[in-house]
């Protein structure tokens, strides 16, 4: 087999679109090889064409779609494993459709998180700019006023003025520091290591730990719904779904669940005992297990968690805006009062 280079990983939205197209093709009675050829003929983007060409080449050599997807390095391992199961069970069209829905929800969740983080970041940037203008442009004006009145600034007002003068004298250094900070923030948002650092920092804020647990539980429930509907055993479902979890605490709980199920314990009892879901959701899963509709209930649990995450993100945004405004108002107020109060005292003594 020809060795292929790994391509850049696809986003959740791109992965969802690919799965949706493959599901439609397979349901039309067209084989995977023919379907990839059709997509390749219709492709106009160079990156997409390269990806489809590599898939097509490996698919012609092996006849296995999962191996073709894995060879590109562009698709998540979870999708590759589910594709393999779909081919072996003869339900590849259903698996592709379920994967399309799953990654569509993942894309929506990631976009919601980006929106929740971007707004506070812009607010903080505006705060820094306002404070810099006050220190470097407004404070020297007050210094001239004090000198015209025959006095000099002292105390806090002098400290604020000296800070502004320092920033004026070292403008290039300040700009370099700000650029470094901006690149640092981008690295935090764009890299996996940065995501881990952000996750560790944000866990110290009230409510964020609960939000991460909800996000992990939603991904787990969605993965379980997909794997259970594919006819896998509970242990196989646990192992596959665990690969979707990024939260270390939640992942450790799932490892304990996997060991318990491997020893013969009931899946839903294990999830309840290890507090994977909240009380209501755990009871829903337990009842569904006895009635044989666990995959459907898992999907409902995932939807409920998704709504809960949206609510919590909205509450976070609602709380962060007035908090940042208050912080900005306090800082600006301190700067202005540091010069206004002495000025008022001087004017009153004239």
Secondary structure, DSSP 8 states (H G I E B T S, - for coil): -----------HHHHHHHHHHHHHHHHTT--HHHHHHHHHHH---HHHHHHHHHHHHHHHHH--HHHHHHHHT-S-HHHHHHHHHHHHHT-HHHHHHHHHHHHHHHHHHHHHHHHHHHHHHHHHHHHHHHHHHIIIIIHHHHHHHHHHTT----HHHHHHHHHHHHHHHTHHHHHHHHHHHHHHHHHHHHSHHHHHHHHHHHTTSTTHHHHHHHHHHHHHHHHHHHHHHTT--HHHHHHHHHTT---HHHHHHHHHHHHHHHTT--HHHHHHHTTSS-HHHHHHHHHHHHHT-HHHHHHHHHHHHHHHHHHHHHHHHHHHHHHHHHHHHHHHHHHHHHHHHHHHHHHHH-
